[in-house]
Amino acid sequence: MKKLLTVLILSMALLSGIAQAAEQTPADAPQSLSVAAATQLLHDSKPVYSCPMHAHILSDKEGRCPICGMDLTQITKIEGDATMPSDDKTMTMPMMETK
């Protein structure tokens, strides 16, 4: 009975992981933009999205970070290699803070 329960729990965990991985296929993943392309979009008043933890991930579409899976958040400007979040709902890192 213990073995059956263990196999059942492991099977459920495996299926859960497969379902989560299939949730966002590579075709659904947002395309990464260069800093120059993202800067031009921002200059044209178009939205640009970035990962709060991986500032170098830039996209013109909402989606998830291909590295950590976090939701991309809209940004308002790019300074060097760091991005600035567009609202206070995003965790900022010290290198991203402005006075």
C-alpha positions as CSV (number, residue, x, y, z in Angstrom):
1,M,0.0,0.0,0.0
2,K,2.9,2.4,0.8
3,K,4.5,1.7,-2.5
4,L,1.3,2.3,-4.4
5,L,0.7,5.6,-2.5
6,T,4.3,6.7,-3.2
7,V,4.0,5.8,-7.0
8,L,0.7,7.7,-7.1
9,I,2.2,10.9,-5.5
10,L,5.3,10.8,-7.7
11,S,3.1,10.3,-10.8
12,M,1.0,13.3,-9.8
13,A,4.1,15.5,-9.3
14,L,5.5,14.4,-12.6
15,L,2.2,15.2,-14.5
16,S,2.0,18.5,-12.7
17,G,5.5,19.4,-13.8
18,I,4.8,18.4,-17.4
19,A,1.5,20.5,-17.4
20,Q,3.4,23.5,-16.1
21,A,6.2,23.2,-18.7
22,A,3.6,22.8,-21.5
23,E,1.8,26.0,-20.3
24,Q,4.2,28.2,-22.2
25,T,5.6,26.7,-25.3
26,P,8.6,28.4,-27.1
27,A,6.2,29.7,-29.7
28,D,4.3,31.5,-27.0
29,A,7.4,32.9,-25.4
30,P,7.9,36.6,-25.9
31,Q,10.7,37.6,-28.4
32,S,13.7,39.2,-26.7
33,L,14.5,42.7,-27.9
34,S,17.9,44.4,-28.1
35,V,18.4,47.5,-25.9
36,A,18.4,49.7,-29.0
37,A,15.1,48.2,-30.2
38,A,13.5,48.5,-26.8
39,T,14.7,52.2,-26.5
40,Q,13.1,53.0,-29.9
41,L,9.8,51.4,-28.9
42,L,9.8,53.5,-25.7
43,H,10.7,56.6,-27.7
44,D,7.7,55.8,-29.9
45,S,5.5,55.5,-26.8
46,K,5.0,51.8,-27.3
47,P,5.0,49.4,-24.3
48,V,8.2,47.5,-23.4
49,Y,8.2,44.7,-20.8
50,S,11.1,43.3,-18.7
51,C,11.7,40.7,-16.1
52,P,12.0,42.2,-12.6
53,M,14.8,39.8,-11.8
54,H,16.5,39.7,-15.2
55,A,16.6,43.3,-16.5
56,H,18.3,42.3,-19.8
57,I,15.2,40.4,-20.8
58,L,13.2,42.9,-22.9
59,S,10.0,42.3,-24.9
60,D,7.4,44.2,-26.8
61,K,4.7,41.7,-25.5
62,E,3.5,40.7,-22.1
63,G,4.6,37.2,-21.1
64,R,6.9,35.3,-18.8
65,C,10.6,35.5,-18.4
66,P,12.3,32.6,-20.2
67,I,14.8,32.3,-17.4
68,C,12.8,32.3,-14.2
69,G,9.1,32.2,-15.4
70,M,8.2,35.5,-13.6
71,D,5.7,37.7,-15.3
72,L,7.3,40.5,-17.4
73,T,6.3,44.0,-16.2
74,Q,6.0,47.1,-18.2
75,I,8.9,49.5,-18.0
76,T,9.1,53.3,-18.7
77,K,12.8,53.7,-19.4
78,I,16.1,52.0,-19.8
79,E,19.3,53.2,-18.2
80,G,22.4,51.3,-19.3
81,D,21.8,47.6,-18.6
82,A,19.1,48.2,-16.0
83,T,15.4,48.8,-16.6
84,M,13.1,51.0,-14.6
85,P,9.7,49.7,-13.6
86,S,6.6,51.6,-14.6
87,D,4.8,51.3,-11.2
88,D,5.4,50.6,-7.5
89,K,4.0,47.1,-7.7
90,T,7.4,45.8,-8.9
91,M,10.3,44.9,-6.6
92,T,13.2,47.1,-7.5
93,M,16.9,46.3,-6.9
94,P,19.3,49.0,-5.6
95,M,20.9,49.5,-9.0
96,M,17.4,50.3,-10.4
97,E,16.3,52.9,-7.9
98,T,16.2,56.6,-8.8
99,K,16.0,59.6,-6.5
